[in-house]
Each structure stands twice: as C-alpha cells, then as structure tokens.
Amino acid sequence: MKICVTSRGNNLDSQVDPRFGRCQYFIIVDLDTLNFEAIKNPNLEASGGAGIQSAQLITEKQVKAVLTGNVGPNAFQTLQAAGIDIITGVSGTVKEAIEKYRSEKLKPAKTPSVNRKFGTGGGI
C-alpha cells in the first residue's frame, strides 16, 4: 500500500510541509518496503489551481492516503472523490508521520482544514 506525505525536502528525514497544493515535494511511500519516490511539486509556483492539479497528480500515483498539514476545499474534494483518505494536522518529519500512520494514530479528516488560497501566502 502506498501513501503520500507532503514534504519540505526530498527524503524521509525532511519536515512535513504544512501545505498540500503548494508543498515543495510529495513523498510517495510504499508502506510494505519503505521504498519511496520524491516528486518535486510542479504546482508550487502555479498562479491558480495548485490544489486541484496537485490532487490529480497524487491520484495518478494510486495512493491510499495523503498526510499533510493543511488541505483546501478543491484539493479535498478531488482527493475524496478518488477514494483517498486525507489526514491533516500532520507535522514533524516524514518518517515520524509514516510511523504515526502505521500505528493508526492518525484519522482521516471530514472537511478541508483551510479555505481556498491558503498556500499562496494567506497563512504561511
């Protein structure tokens, strides 16, 4: 099973990025092997639609869950429609986030954690 963790860097020791749509990297992790793929977010500097575009990218990776600090309504809706669990309020390192997920200490969000345009400077 694969999950995605938003990250400020390209490895498991990097800090979780609090933004989904405009995070610096997406770390796609296979929970069985801990092999991972770091994807530099092509939507980081997008003028608009970063959340939806990032959600579409992650959907293509066939992950079961996204672990992040915050997610807006457009990305939330796109991920939810694809059957992906969205877990917000995640912090620490990517490795710590994975361990919390594996120990079932993290629960899926029922609603977006921020309003639209949060990642463009409206909160970070």
Secondary structure, DSSP 8 states (H G I E B T S, - for coil): -EEEEEESSSSTTSBB-S-STT-SEEEEEETTT--EEEEE-TTTT-SS-HHHHHHHHHHHTT-SEEE-S---HHHHHHHHHTT-EEE-S--SBHHHHHHHHHTT-----SS-SS-TTGGGTS--
